[in-house]
């Protein structure tokens, strides 16, 4: 019979999946989710069953809010453009500063600031004296930021608020008790207990007549307390995880120095540094920067990015920096921003159901129907027995209190069959198991953003991993260089100073100018008065190299003026700046992937400091040097410059040819301890590990061999070569690819798509840059780096690897598998108990009477 029930359930589940569509681990349509909800609409306790799942109504509210924002901002932009035409005729505004604001030491209120930025009001901005005028009215400095040592700090918070969003209140234990009592079957049993108590006491007196009724009450209380305790503990776990998800750190200038800070500590007047991939942490005004392109789609649904400049300085909270870098001054924070209001709605939207939850919801519904059928049959059989007995005795026309009590017992037995037969906790078991795994993963430095990722990670068959920072430590140092055609070791400070003293004067100037100006990093003085280097590991390594050569960051930056910056991105694989020189004229500096930058060079600085054409021998010498550095597992960067003609406009793109090569540096980034063992564990567990990197192929191969990723029968390929392959060639090539070097984000996306669709693999992908977002989105499990990852990458990911370590990814896979095993065991236990209880209750009631 158990086998028959199992077969029937499987058949019914298959027909449901065909009829309603299968819920995916990612990007399920709302229509499919709604269909499954409707299927499971008749449940004992919907409040409990669907507590941790998506609130589809709230999501549609958030979508409507986005549409409203889009229309408001579109109108605001049109109005600001019109206002800009007549800006010369600005009339004195009738704005009056509220008394409490003046008393606190400021000259502008929070509502006025909000209306300027949210309404893109150029007229108001000009009336208040532009960005500099508003900075003065906020008692801040665009250069040194807020001075938090003054007594204005508390008053600033009182007047302008803090950068936190309203969250739904933590529900107390008794709310969960109340929700557990909403169970329909428990309510029916409660009524049965009440009637049983009245009838029992009336016929048999107190306390003998109350035994049955009190027994039912005790069992109801036990079920309710166990359910409420389990649900309450689970809600506390989700609250902790939710806090972790929202931790975002940004760079801010405060008290005259640059520092890292949580976005929740921001106040109006703070100067925030933005770069590619950052999320704008509050509403604000653009202070300075280059090529800042903002993606406002998360707030407005508008797909076209907006260029932010001194003419259009408005930055809205929650939008993303798509390109460029710059500084902004915070004006509006927290719930006063549109993003704050949108987040308050979205926070109630919840997570989509996971595929297992959906299937187990279906199973619970099917078993509920079977249980209900058996309960009705049991009640009918027992009533028929009673009626037959009374008929045989001839008492069928006279009914006593005992008969009523017996019928009540029959009804209670039928309800009990429904209670024991319906595994209401089955879908919740998935949530509970996933929540437990999420908590454990958090301790193991992995933050799960979507519940379904725990589940999917258990079936992962492929991991496509980055090299830098994931397989390696991301602590970089320049150990070799080839400046002015001379190869030298520079890992020790004495070797660096020796190299510098041997260089011709002209080459020294160009080298330091290139290192200190063509960088996204910064050398700042911290609280202790010591120099601190901020920036990406690559920038940090180069700046450290520049300082070890005896250079001075501040002097070099002040010697020439930055006119244009094109930040590094993984498509161009280079970064460039244009400088206005003190003696007049413009000079462009570039740095990036050695072979790409070298290909754009026409000249080179020789050992005497002379600029000579790049002949075949020089090119050969530099290419051999690059290969030699790469084979030693060093990352190689080429530095070059070009003098620009007088007619060059900074609005034009930075040239991509005609450069003079200054030199090549080799950067060491050691392999993380334990990576080789983790790769071996993956292989033994049937998971294929592939390395996808933007680095030189020889560097990638050297690291891959050291990690145990590249084997004798594996293939290492470069992105440009991979792109040229046709569909047929890819079919035979992809299964053998173990290393892809010089890859673009599109190559990674293509590889992931083929592995998932053509080869039916379950793919986990790591990413840290803005351009990795499509691949993270496409993969079954997107893994973003918690330290090196941009906010855009983190938002597209399902799991954050907080320590950027490959071994943590393996731990996530282990927990994913354990989730499956735990749920399997629970389902086996639960269904055995349900079916046995069903059969025992049914047979004892119907057969033994």
ROGUSE-956006 format. One record per residue (C-alpha): x, z, y; residue in three letters. Coordinates in pm, whole numbers, plus 50000, padded with zeros to 5 digits. Last residue first. Example, Ala and Ser with C-alpha at 12.3 -4.5 7.8 and 13.67 -1.06 7.14 Angstrom:
ROGUSE-956006
513675071449894SER512305078049550ALA
***
This chain:
ROGUSE-956006
485585156249926UNK488395148949684UNK488285110949730UNK487265106250093UNK488865135250280UNK491895139750056UNK492395101850032UNK492105095850406UNK494195125450515UNK496905118250255UNK496905080650329UNK497115085050707UNK499675112950686UNK501825091350454UNK501495061450691UNK502295081451004UNK505185101450852UNK506775069950706UNK506185051551036UNK507895078951237UNK510885082651003UNK511605045350979UNK510975041051354UNK513365069851429UNK516065056151200UNK515825021251350UNK515785035951703UNK518985055051632UNK520665024751468UNK519765001951760UNK520985027352016UNK524215031851815UNK524884994651848UNK524574995752226UNK526725027152234UNK529525008552055UNK529144978252288UNK529395001252593UNK532565017152443UNK534074982152407UNK533354975852777UNK535065009252857UNK538214996852679UNK538274967352922UNK538764991253217UNK537314985853566UNK536935024253594UNK533225023453688UNK532254994553459UNK528854987053613UNK526194973953371UNK523354949253428UNK525124929153698UNK523724907953982UNK523704937454224UNK527254947054132UNK528504911554198UNK526884911054546UNK528224946154621UNK531784933854554UNK533664945254244UNK537204959554254UNK536214995854184UNK532924993953991UNK533654961153814UNK530524942053717UNK529344936053359UNK526534910653320UNK524824912352980UNK522884882552842UNK524874860853082UNK523254837953342UNK523064864353618UNK526664875153568UNK527684838153568UNK525724831453893UNK527114863654060UNK530784855353990UNK531064838554333UNK530684872154509UNK533674885654316UNK533984912354046UNK532904897153717UNK532694905753348UNK530554885953104UNK528684897252790UNK527354868852573UNK524874868852284UNK525694836052105UNK523214808052029UNK525984781652013UNK524334755652239UNK522274779052459UNK524294810952496UNK527844797952448UNK527044766952654UNK525644787652945UNK528594811852939UNK531154783352950UNK529274765653231UNK529024797853440UNK532734804953395UNK533564769353497UNK531274772853803UNK533094804653910UNK536314783853914UNK538904786353638UNK542644784653698UNK543024797453341UNK540624797153045UNK541914816452743UNK540394819952394UNK538814785452362UNK538334776551990UNK534504778751982UNK534364758852311UNK536394728152198UNK534284711951922UNK531034712352119UNK532884706652450UNK534234673152324UNK530704660852249UNK529344671952588UNK532114655152788UNK535334672152900UNK536454667953263UNK535474703153371UNK537644719053099UNK540734700753235UNK540074713753591UNK539524749153452UNK542764751253255UNK542844755752876UNK544294780652627UNK543274773252267UNK543214796451965UNK544684790251617UNK547874810051684UNK546024838751852UNK545364845852220UNK543404878252269UNK546034902352129UNK546534919452465UNK550204908852496UNK549254873652386UNK546534872352654UNK548984885352920UNK551534857752845UNK548804831252817UNK547264841053153UNK550634840853331UNK551374806553179UNK547944793353276UNK548264804153643UNK545504828353748UNK541794822453814UNK540864840253493UNK538544837753192UNK539874856752888UNK537824854352569UNK536994882452325UNK535034873952008UNK532934902451869UNK532684905351488UNK533344942751469UNK536934936751345UNK537534914351649UNK536124940151887UNK538324967751738UNK541414944951774UNK540534938652141UNK540234976352194UNK543634982752029UNK545304956952258UNK543574971852565UNK544745007552493UNK547085010352792UNK546234985853069UNK548444955153099UNK550874956453393UNK550274937453722UNK553624923953844UNK553604900954146UNK555994871154168UNK556514857854523UNK557064821854630UNK558614809554954UNK558304796555309UNK556924762255208UNK556244739355506UNK552684725855517UNK551414690255581UNK548184694655386UNK545004715655368UNK544404719355742UNK542314749155866UNK538754737455936UNK537924726556292UNK536324751556533UNK539824763856624UNK540314729956797UNK543604711156753UNK544624690257059UNK547994707257093UNK549064698156741UNK549344724956476UNK552604738456329UNK552224743755952UNK552824774155734UNK553464783255369UNK553384812855128UNK553064806654751UNK551664833254521UNK552594839654157UNK551054865253923UNK553784877353685UNK553394876653303UNK557134868353252UNK555994833253161UNK554394831353507UNK557664839253689UNK559514812253487UNK556714787153544UNK556734793553921UNK560564790953929UNK560464758353729UNK557924744653980UNK560134755654275UNK563294739254131UNK561394707054041UNK559924704854391UNK563404709654540UNK564934683154310UNK562134657854382UNK562484661354760UNK560564685254986UNK561674675455338UNK564014700155516UNK563364729155755UNK566664747055809UNK567014784455743UNK570434779955583UNK569094786355229UNK566394759455274UNK562964761855438UNK560634736655268UNK558744705055368UNK555744684455252UNK553564712855120UNK549934708055002UNK550964706354633UNK552874739154682UNK549634756154793UNK547804745154474UNK550764751654239UNK551314786554383UNK547714798954396UNK547304812954747UNK548824816955091UNK548264798155415UNK549574801455771UNK548464779456060UNK550384778056389UNK549024771456738UNK550904764857063UNK552124787957337UNK555244810157360UNK553184840457247UNK551824820656947UNK548084815356891UNK547664820956519UNK545464802456267UNK544724819355935UNK544404807855573UNK543484820955228UNK543794802354899UNK542094798354561UNK539624773154713UNK536864782554464UNK537874818854410UNK537664827854776UNK540314839655017UNK539214844755377UNK539384816355633UNK540514833255956UNK540654817756305UNK542274825756641UNK544414855956553UNK546634863356855UNK550404867656827UNK552894896156883UNK550194923156842UNK549834917656469UNK553634917156417UNK554104949456616UNK551264966756424UNK552574956956079UNK556244965956132UNK558674948255897UNK561664965055729UNK561674943755413UNK560004973155234UNK557114970055488UNK556594933255399UNK556674941055023UNK554084968655074UNK551964943455268UNK552304918754979UNK551304944354712UNK548374956854925UNK547094921354977UNK547154915554600UNK545544949554525UNK542754942154777UNK542914960355109UNK544004992855273UNK547635004155307UNK548205039655431UNK550965050455671UNK551235088055717UNK549915108356013UNK548155133555786UNK544755120855901UNK545665084855808UNK547685058655998UNK546575023655907UNK548144992855746UNK545414966655695UNK544404941655432UNK542674907955452UNK546014891455504UNK547614861555678UNK548894881555975UNK551284906655815UNK552724885355533UNK552924852255727UNK554494867356040UNK556934886855822UNK558044854955641UNK558144833555958UNK560324858656145UNK562704863755852UNK562984825755801UNK564104820756164UNK566714848456133UNK568344834355817UNK567814856255508UNK570644876455352UNK569614908955528UNK566094904955391UNK567224901055030UNK569434932155057UNK566494951655209UNK564314941254913UNK566994949554654UNK567484984454809UNK563704990454801UNK563634983254425UNK561404956454262UNK562964928154469UNK564704906354207UNK565914874054369UNK565394836354343UNK566854816754638UNK565004785154759UNK564514799455115UNK562504827854959UNK562024828954578UNK560734863454503UNK560534888254220UNK559044923254173UNK556094923154419UNK553884952354313UNK550314953654185UNK548184982254057UNK545234962453914UNK545834979753576UNK545484948253361UNK542794938253111UNK540064945953362UNK541964947153692UNK543084911053678UNK542214894053351UNK538484887453366UNK536574890853040UNK534214868252847UNK532864890652570UNK531124873452278UNK528954885751988UNK526814910952179UNK524014925851963UNK524404962152072UNK524904950652432UNK521294938152431UNK519804973052385UNK521914990352643UNK521294960552878UNK517514964952842UNK517664997053047UNK518964979453358UNK521614994553588UNK523765010253317UNK526735029153464UNK529835028953242UNK532595054753289UNK532355071952946UNK530335100853091UNK527905074853229UNK527835059152883UNK526585092452742UNK523785093853001UNK522855057552936UNK522805063752559UNK520375092852607UNK518225071652838UNK518255043352584UNK517175066952304UNK514435081952518UNK513235047952639UNK513205034852281UNK511435066352157UNK508885061052435UNK507775028952260UNK507165049351939UNK505795081152099UNK502165069952067UNK502685066451689UNK498955063551608UNK498255076451255UNK498585113851313UNK496225115051614UNK493835088551473UNK493585107651143UNK493025139751342UNK490075123051519UNK488505115451179UNK489165151151056UNK487655165051381UNK484555143551324UNK484185157050969UNK484655192451104UNK481895186351361UNK479655173851082UNK480355206250894UNK479505227051203UNK476235208451246UNK475445214450879UNK476275251450918UNK473985253351225UNK471125241051004UNK469415207450941UNK466055204850763UNK464685169950682UNK467455161450432UNK466825193550237UNK465735176949915UNK468735189749725UNK469725154349618UNK469125142149976UNK471235170450119UNK474145161049893UNK473705123649965UNK473705131050344UNK476855151950314UNK478635125350105UNK477475097450345UNK478835117750636UNK482175120950453UNK482315083450376UNK481345073750736UNK483905097650891UNK486625084550658UNK485665047950728UNK485725054351106UNK489115071951081UNK490515044350855UNK489515017551111UNK490915038251399UNK494215042551215UNK494455004651151UNK493694997751519UNK496245023651631UNK498775008951385UNK498414975351563UNK498694991651908UNK501785011751806UNK503384979951663UNK502654960851987UNK504154988652197UNK507074987751951UNK507554950652021UNK507364955752397UNK509754985352391UNK512174965352177UNK512144935752418UNK512834959652713UNK510014966352956UNK510894956753311UNK512254984953526UNK510335003153797UNK508544989954110UNK508315024054278UNK511785020554430UNK510664986454560UNK508225001154811UNK510685026454958UNK513374999454944UNK511284976255164UNK510835003355429UNK514565010955430UNK515404973655442UNK513184969755751UNK515294996355926UNK513915028756080UNK513855044055730UNK517615047655719UNK519785036456013UNK519685017156341UNK522595008156573UNK525735005156357UNK528564986056527UNK529914956756328UNK533424944756242UNK534374911956078UNK535074891255770UNK534174856455653UNK531744844055388UNK528554854255208UNK528214888655367UNK524984902455218UNK521734915055379UNK520454950455307UNK520544961955672UNK520224934755933UNK523024921356153UNK522324907456502UNK525244893056702UNK523914857956771UNK525994847757077UNK528954869956969UNK528684853256628UNK526734856656301UNK526164824256107UNK522964826755899UNK522724816555531UNK519844793555418UNK517884809255128UNK515264827255339UNK513494852955116UNK513464876355417UNK515244907955306UNK517094897854989UNK517424862155126UNK519374872955438UNK522734857955333UNK525144862855624UNK528064840255721UNK530814856555927UNK533314828856016UNK535714852756191UNK535384887856331UNK534404909356629UNK531694933756740UNK528564921256557UNK525584944056621UNK523824967156376UNK521134974456120UNK522534994755830UNK524774990655522UNK525374952755539UNK526184945955173UNK529724934355112UNK530544902954912UNK532984888055162UNK534214913655419UNK532704939255656UNK534404967055853UNK531974992656000UNK532245008256349UNK529955038656368UNK527785041456682UNK524545048956495UNK525465071456200UNK526825064055853UNK527145092155596UNK524735075455349UNK526945044255341UNK529615065455169UNK532995064755348UNK536425049055323UNK538705053155626UNK540075034655928UNK541485055756212UNK540515063156572UNK538105092156511UNK536045068956291UNK536695033056180UNK534635026055869UNK535325010555529UNK532435010455281UNK531415030154972UNK528125024354789UNK526565050154556UNK523015038754483UNK523405034254107UNK524795069754071UNK521675084654233UNK519455064953994UNK521425078053697UNK520775114053803UNK517045107253855UNK516825089853516UNK518315120353344UNK515855143653524UNK512965121353407UNK514165124653046UNK514205162453065UNK510605161953196UNK509415137552926UNK510815158852639UNK509425191252787UNK506005175152850UNK505715161352493UNK506775194352326UNK504415214152553UNK501435190752497UNK501845188952117UNK502125226952089UNK499145232452322UNK496965208652116UNK498035225751786UNK497165260051931UNK493735247652053UNK492955233051705UNK493855266151539UNK491785284951800UNK488705264751701UNK489215269951327UNK489865307551357UNK487045315351605UNK484385323551343UNK486525351151194UNK487215368151533UNK484375371651644UNK481065362751478UNK480275341051178UNK477385319151299UNK477555321751680UNK481345326851683UNK481835295851468UNK479335273951663UNK480865283152002UNK484485280751882UNK483855247851695UNK482205232952009UNK485265241852220UNK487755230251953UNK485885196951913UNK485955192152294UNK489715198552289UNK490105174551995UNK488375147752206UNK490735155352497UNK493725154052263UNK492535120052139UNK492285106652496UNK495765118252599UNK495495129452965UNK496865163752856UNK500395149052846UNK499955139153213UNK499015175153308UNK502035189053122UNK504215162953299UNK502835174353637UNK503525210353527UNK507265202853488UNK507675192053851UNK507895156553980UNK510945147654187UNK509605133054510UNK509595095454559UNK512495085554778UNK512615080355153UNK515765061255241UNK518975076255374UNK521115065555670UNK520445095755890UNK518225099056197UNK518725086256554UNK517915116556775UNK518495145156528UNK521515128556365UNK523145122156705UNK522415158456804UNK524315170556500UNK527375148656575UNK527435153256957UNK529525185456933UNK532775165456945UNK535005162456638UNK532935133356512UNK534455109156765UNK532725077056672UNK534605044056654UNK538165038756781UNK537975002556904UNK534244996756961UNK534085031357117UNK531125055357094UNK528895075257331UNK525735056057224UNK525215043957583UNK528845032357593UNK528495013457265UNK525244997957403UNK527144985157707UNK530004971157496UNK527534952857267UNK525734936757562UNK525194954657894UNK521774970457830UNK520004941658009UNK521944916657794UNK520694932957472UNK517144933957609UNK517224896357677UNK518954888157348UNK516134904257147UNK516844896456782UNK513544915456715UNK515094937356446UNK518254942256649UNK516794949256996UNK513594966256869UNK515584990856660UNK517855000256951UNK514805006457175UNK513175027556902UNK516355048456850UNK516685058157218UNK519305047457473UNK521365067157727UNK522915094457510UNK524085130357581UNK521455150657391UNK519645158557718UNK519405121357793UNK517805114957453UNK515385144557496UNK514315130657838UNK513345096057708UNK515345067257865UNK513025045158072UNK512775007657998UNK511064987958276UNK513684960658237UNK515554946758538UNK514914909058537UNK517204885958342UNK517414852358518UNK520714841558368UNK519314845958019UNK516854817458061UNK518014795357767UNK518894826457567UNK515284837957585UNK514194806357402UNK516764812557131UNK515704849157112UNK512034838457075UNK512874814156794UNK514964840656615UNK512204866756652UNK509584842156519UNK511674835356207UNK512384872556176UNK508694881456179UNK507804853255932UNK510544863155686UNK509724899955721UNK506054892755636UNK507154872655329UNK509434901155222UNK506584926055260UNK504374904155038UNK507114904154771UNK507364942254796UNK503564945454750UNK503794921754448UNK506404944954302UNK504214975454361UNK501374958854164UNK503724950453873UNK504774986553825UNK507574980353578UNK508125005853301UNK509155042453296UNK505655057853294UNK503955030753082UNK503115050652769UNK502725083852951UNK500135072853205UNK498545049652943UNK497655078852712UNK495675070152398UNK496075032852440UNK493565005052499UNK495534983152740UNK498224973552487UNK497184936852478UNK496594937552854UNK500074951252911UNK501524924252686UNK499754897552893UNK500974913953217UNK504594912553102UNK504214875553012UNK502674867653355UNK505374887853534UNK507954863953389UNK510854879053199UNK514194876453386UNK516414896153147UNK516084911852798UNK513394886152723UNK509714892752649UNK508484867752389UNK505354847852466UNK501774860652444UNK500364839852156UNK503564833351960UNK504764869351995UNK501294882251899UNK501234859951587UNK504664873251486UNK503514909351540UNK500404903451325UNK502494889851038UNK504984918751059UNK502174944451071UNK500464928950765UNK503684929250568UNK504314965850657UNK500734975450564UNK501094957850226UNK504434974950159UNK502855008850239UNK500005000050000UNK
***
